[in-house]
Amino acid sequence: GSGGFRKRKHDNFPHGQRREEKENVNPSSAVMTSFKSFQLELDTRHDKYERLVKLSRDITIESKRTIFLLHRFTSAPNGEEILNESEVKLDAVRRKIKQVAQELIGEDMYQFHRAISPGLQEYVEAVSFQYFIKTRSLISVEEINKQLVFTAEDREETTNVISNSHDKQPHTWSLKVTPVDYLLGVADLTGELMRLCISSVGNGDIDTPFELSQFLRQIYDGFTFIGNTGPYEVSKKLYTLKQSLAKVENACYTLKVRGSEIPKHMLADVFSTKTELIDQEEGL
């Protein structure tokens, strides 16, 4: 009648009859067996994804600690000890990456790429920062991937690693950093180099800012070749890269023009003020 509720289709059937139909479902039928296997596969994949997210978070934390340690290189009396300690920390990060590689045995890495990408980017940033301090050049993606090949000799605790497709562990594990993760890590490296420039000037090092200016200009020129044709994240970080380059160039300009009239212990304060002014202008 008018003003009443519309009757749903299943309301025509008694409640007891619907319950009886559920009880009559054969759990060993082909359809139920298939859906149970689907459920098991999805649960296993979800659990692996969560484990990879946790490993990626640990890789990110340890890589950041390595970067913080390397920033002490300019002020430490013995820089070789800082480099040796950073190598120990990076070895610990690689052991975490080895666990990621073991998790991905027999799996398509790109299905889990979103889970491990943040950690790999931070690792690339830490490794490239250490490599620049040592050699004043940029590490290649091939060199990074060479360090991510693990053999069975350096086996450690693998009890937490679950491999459904392989009962026996292979002799080697490897994990390749994708070109996108490499580019994003290098883009983040430019921010650390900008901070290295400011701290170097504060310690009286006048040559490092000019080296960093040329190096960052080469990286920026390389990224401009990619332009908007690359992934969205790369083009988004190009703006941050440009900011870092402008701050380093401004530091070199101040050194060249006013370096003789400003005491060395005051140069860092001048650069900090200039950096704040640049940020305010870009914000406007």
Phi, psi and omega in degrees: 000174181289140179084355180271170178276145177286140183277130178280158186299317185285352176289343178289341182257138178299151181296323179296326180292321179295319178296324180294325179291323177295321180290337181275357179293132182275112182293341181264011179290165182296322181293313180296322178297319179296315181292329176293321177293323176297318180298317180296318181294317180292320178296319179296318180293321179294318179297319179295320179299317180294322177296321179292324177297318179294318178296319178297323178294319178295320178297319179297316182296312182293326178293320177296320178296324177295319179295317178299321178295317182293336178291345176278357185298321184288332183257350182285142178293327179236097183292337181295325178294322178296317180295320179294319179293323178294326178294322177296318179293321179292327175296322177295323177295320180294329176294326174292319179295328176298321177297323176297316179298323179291324177295330185266010177297125180077007181246158173278115185300327185288344173288338180245015187296322180296334181283325187256350185299315180301320179293318180295322178297317180292324177295317177300319179298316181292315182294317180292327177293315177296319181295322179293319179299324181283315192242351185058037177214174184261132178286145181271161179292330177294320179294323178296317182292332176296327180282351183253029173252119187245140180255169183287346181291323181268039180290142178231206181291119179240023182290333181277353183272128181246122178236115183276334186265346182228121175279331181248133182289139176288174184282333181227152173234146177212153176220123183263132173284127181288156177303324180294315178297323178296315180296318180294323177294320178293322177298321176290332179300326183298326176295321178291325178292325176297317178294324177297324178297313182294318180291328178294318179295321178298333178267007177088009179273111184267338186279325184301318180302323180289325174296317180294324180298314179294320181294315180293326177296321177295319179295317180297319178298322178295320179290329179293335176295328178288313178060220181272003180278342181276187178298158183298321183296326181292313180294330179290324181279350178297328179294317178296322177299318180296322177298314181297318179297318180297322180291320179292318178296323177295323177295317179295322178298316180296320178295318185289320186271315187244010183298327183283335184261349180255127176300149185299324183287349180257354183295321181297321178294322178297318180294322179297318178295317179298320180297318179296322179294320178296317179297321180293319179295319179293327177293322177292000000 
